[in-house]
Amino acid sequence: MMLENKTALVTGGSGAVGRAIVQAMAAEGCQVLFTYNSDTESADELCKEMSDKDLNVTAYQLDVTDPPAVTELAKTVEANHGPVEILVNNAGAAQVLPFAMIEEEDWDRIIDVNVKGMFLVTKAFARGMIRKKRGAIVNIGSLAGMRMLEVPVHYATAKSAVVGFTMSLARELGRYQVRVNAVAPGMLTDGVSVNVPEKQRDEYERYCALSRQGSPDEVGHLVAFLASDRAGYINGQTIMVDGGI
């Protein structure tokens, strides 16, 4: 039980990767709170699945780009569950468009959800970690922000920002014994990767050293480890889960 007696918040917990993160952390003994934007059905299903396994999971609806809502959630969580020691910034948005067709509103939406949302949620919950002088933050990036791939420009830009945010924040919060790391998944069998054309998926497998796509579970287990005390000397890193590209 790597995360026994700890409380974590996972944003975007109802999607494929978020669900795997919630499951992995709860299985390690953690009290997991997760947010979802609009998919109430998936959130309820996940809560029921975890409850049937006697695992401690609670869902909260949240738009991570809404500052007052994020602030209010931080107060609610503190009152109902106590201090959050682990934060996983997983909420994200993707859009498959060529550069010439990206409109300003498209750009703003992708940057807002993937970058501004991460900033707002981290600012709200890092304060408690700073006061307690302990904590772990894991940001979910993407191989799209690490390699020269055929991916939407606004999405790649947003995921590149996750890397810079992680390194800078790790340096600043290190003095408070709060670690900040990122995980950058490659092509997965579920989640945003399902929107990738079959030709590009085949090409990925051809150049991947393991000749396959990854699974959300493989991401979830790594996130649980990075959030645990076993990763106590890992800080400011972006770890790629891509099978070797």
N, C-alpha and C positions, 0 to 999 in steps of 0.2 A: 504494500500500500504506500506508494510514493507520495501521495497527496492527502493522507489521512489527517483529519482535523483542520483542513484548510478550506477557505471559501474562494471561489473563482467566479468571474463574470466573463462570459463568452458572447461577443456580439455576432449577430447573423447565425444563430445556432440552429435554425430550421433548414438550412440548405445542406447539400451533400457533405461538404467538408466540415461545416460547423457542427452538423449532427455527429460526425465521426469524432470530432474533438470533445464534444459534450460526453459522448459515450465512453471514450478512453479515460477522461479525467474522473468521471463519476465512478468508473470501475476501479480506480486507484484510491477510492475512499474520500474524494473531494465533494463538498457541497457545491453544486454547480448551478449558477444562475445564468440564463441565456436570454438574449433578446432576439426578437424577430420583427420584421417590418410590417408585413401584411398577410403572410401565410399562416393564419390561425390554425387551420386544420393540421398542417404538418407539425406545428409547435405542440398542439394538444396530443398528437400521436406520439411524439417523442417523450413528452412528460408521462404519458400512460405506460409506454414501453419501459421507461426507467423505474416507474413506481412498481410495476409488476416484478421487477428484479430487486425491489427494496433499495433502490438507489435514490439519492437525494438530489432532485432536479426541480427547478422552478423557472417558469417562463415569464418574461415581461415584454410587452409590445413597445417598440421604440423606433423612431426615425432618428438615426444617428446624426443627421445634419441639422436637427432642431435643437439649438442651444438650451432654451428653457426646459425642454423635455429631458435632455441629458442631465441637467443640473437636478431636476426633480427626481429622476431615477436614482441618482447617487444618494440623495437624502432618504428615499424610500428603502433602498437596499441597506443602508447603514442602520436604519431604524428596525428593519425586519430581520436582518441576517447578521448584523455586526460588520466589522471591517473586512473589506475584500483584499486578500493578499496576492491574488493572481488575476491578471487581466489579459484576455486574448482578444486582440482586435482582428476579427475575422470578417465583419460585415463589409460587403463589397458589391460592386456592380460592373457589368461588362456589356459591351456592345460591339457587334461585328460590323464595321463600316470602313471602307477605304478612306484615306486621308482627304481626298477631294470632296467627299460627301459628308464629312463631319461638320455639323453646324455648331455655332457658339453654344447653344443650349445643350447639345450633346456633350461637348467638351466640359461645360460647367457641371453637368450631372455626374459624369464619371469622376472628375476631380473631387467634387463635393463628397460623394459617398465614400470613395476610397482613401482620400487624404484628409479632408476637413473633418469627416466623421471620426477618423482615427485620432485626430488632434483633440476634438471636443471631449470624447469619451476618456481619453488618457488624462487630460487635464483635470477632469472631474474626479477620477478615481485614484490618480497618483498622489493626490494630496494626503489621503489616509495612509498610503504606504510611506510617504515621507515622514509623517508624524510618528509612525510606528518604527521607522527605520528598518523596514524589511518589505520585500515584495518581489514579484517577477512579472514582467510584461512580455508577451509574445505577439508580434505583429505578423500577419499573414500577407506575404508578398506574392511574387510569381516569377517563374523563369522568364516571363515576358519582359520583366524589368531588369534582367541580368544578362541576356544574350540577344544577339541580332537575329531575331526571328520574324517571320511574316505574321505579325499580330497588329491589331488596331493601335494607331499611334497614341490616342488619348489614354487607352488602357495601359500601354507600356509606360507612358509618362507617369501615370498615377502609381504604378507598382514600383517604378524606379524611386519615387519619392519615399516609399516605405523604407527603403534601404538607408537613405540619408537621415530620415527621422529616427530610425533605430540607432544608428551609430552616434548621432549627436545627443540623443536623450540618454543613452547608456553612459556616455561620458559625464553628463550633468547629474544624473541620479545615482551614479556609483558611490558618491560620498555619503548617501543615505542607505547604502546596502540594498538598493533596488536595482535588479538586473533587467536589461532590455535586450531581447534578441528577436530575430525574424526567421521565418520559414518560407522558402520560395519553392512551391511545388511546380513540377513540370506537368506534362500531359497526364491527366487522370481519367479513370473510367467513368467518372460521374462529376457533376458540377458544371462549371463554365466550359470545360473541355468538350462537352457533348455538342457544342455549337460549332466546333472546328470541322471544316470539310474533311471528308474521308481521305482525300488525297494527302492532305497535310498530316493526318493521323498516321497514315501508312509511312510517310516520309520520316516522321518522328521515330517510329519503331525501327526503321532501317538504320538510323544514325545513333539510336540509344544503345549503350553498351549492353544493357540487359534485354534489349529487343522486345520491350513491352511497355505498356502504360502502367502507371502506378494506381493505387487505390486510395480513396479518402482515409481509410483506416490507417494506412502507413503514415499519413500526415498527422492524424490524431495522436498516434502513439509517440511521435517525436515531440509534438507540442506538450504532451503530458510530461515527458522527461525534462524538457527545457524549463517547465514551470516548477519542477521539483527541486529539492535541496541537493539531489544527486548531481545536478548541473550547476552547482554553486559557484564554479569558477569559469563558467561560460558567460560572456557578456559582450554586447556590441556586435554579435555575429549574425550573418545571414546564411542559413544552412539550406542548401538546395536539395530537394527530394525529387530527383529527375531521372534516376536510373543510369546516369552517366552520359551527359551530352557534351 
